[in-house]
Amino acid sequence: MTTLELLDEAIAHQNAARDLLRLLSGAENLGTPAPEILSGALCGIEYLLDEAQARYEEAWEKQRTIAG
């Protein structure tokens, strides 16, 4: 992947996590989801953010290698 593709992927992961957080915070009534469902949703957000961080780090390393 190119640096630009890595950055695009990182941004997409961050946007997805942000959208999920907005959905959760804006819902008037989530009902009473089972703890494992809510936990899974939060883990999904964490996964998206971890993946975004990994893509940013890959892009940084790739760019550093090219410049270096």
Secondary structure in CASP SS format (residue, H / E / C, confidence):
PFRMAT SS
TARGET T0000
AUTHOR 0000-0000-0000
METHOD secondary structure of the structure
MODEL  1
M C 1.00
T C 1.00
T H 1.00
L H 1.00
E H 1.00
L H 1.00
L H 1.00
D H 1.00
E H 1.00
A H 1.00
I H 1.00
A H 1.00
H H 1.00
Q H 1.00
N H 1.00
A H 1.00
A H 1.00
R H 1.00
D H 1.00
L H 1.00
L H 1.00
R H 1.00
L H 1.00
L H 1.00
S H 1.00
G H 1.00
A C 1.00
E C 1.00
N C 1.00
L C 1.00
G C 1.00
T C 1.00
P C 1.00
A C 1.00
P H 1.00
E H 1.00
I H 1.00
L H 1.00
S H 1.00
G H 1.00
A H 1.00
L H 1.00
C H 1.00
G H 1.00
I H 1.00
E H 1.00
Y H 1.00
L H 1.00
L H 1.00
D H 1.00
E H 1.00
A H 1.00
Q H 1.00
A H 1.00
R H 1.00
Y H 1.00
E H 1.00
E H 1.00
A H 1.00
W H 1.00
E H 1.00
K H 1.00
Q H 1.00
R H 1.00
T H 1.00
I H 1.00
A H 1.00
G C 1.00
END
